[in-house]
Amino acid sequence: MTSRIDARFQALRAARRAGLVAFVMAGDPDPATSLAIVKALPAAGADVIELGMPFTDPMADGPAIQAAGLRALRAGQTLRKTLALAREFRDADAETPVVLMGYYNPIYVYGVERFLVDAKTAGVDGLIVVDLPPEEDEELCVPTLRAGLNFVRLATPTTDDRRLPAVLANTSGFVYYVSITGVTGAAAPEAAGVGAAVARIKRHTHLPVAVGFGVRDAASAAGIAAHADGIVVGTVLVEAVRGSLVEGRAGPDTVRAVADAVERIAAGVRSVTKPLDRGQSR
């Protein structure tokens, strides 16, 4: 069965453009404002939503996303509430794909089988779990696929051609290429190098490749859009939340600040028209 993620990337391919994958942290800066932010993302230009699952030890995240997770946890966000947020979003939007991104520990504590049932019921389309390597696929990846959800795997600059087949073996939906070595928000990716890396990954898979880590503005997004099927942006969005806070709480412009940031980056992504793929009619 075609998932929402598959359908969205097929539509993007037909439209001859890359997609914008927007990451926000569930529950940041509070549950109500977080839901309002997520609901605003599609109209602002997000093609896929990545919803962060707050965790106390986010080892792959830079300071901005770590801070977003801590704000959410302080506001009482839990994995159960994150699933409830996804469900409320899905009640109003039947088409935009939602991917949960985070770490295995909260899912393990919740219970894998129960989590997958609840995620599917909530309208979640896929998972990105950054701390489970392919050798641990039976823990979560394989059960996720059996539950009818996509499992999105990360590839990095250090994932060589010998390692890629293992990384891609059970990947579905899309491949998330981490364009820099380091944590989120650490540096800006270089478009030509990203292009070569995406081409190398595509020699091993027919899945779309979305590029993340370090995309900060319309210009950098446009540069990556020329090479990738999707651009993932996160740090600049959680920074928009942080910059809008008033004495640590959501301000009157918090939702608008995030939507404005998405609109600016979406304009960069959409400024690039992709060449016709073989098999597409002119």
PyMOL commands that set and color helices and strands:
alter all, ss='L'
color gray80, all
select helices_A, chain A and resi 4-15+31-44+63-74+79-92+104-110+112-122+134-136+141-146+164-168+191-202+218-225+235-244+254-270
alter helices_A, ss='H'
color red, helices_A
select strands_A, chain A and resi 19-25+48-52+98-102+126-129+150-151+153-155+175-178+209-212+230-233
alter strands_A, ss='S'
color yellow, strands_A
deselect
rebuild
show_as cartoon
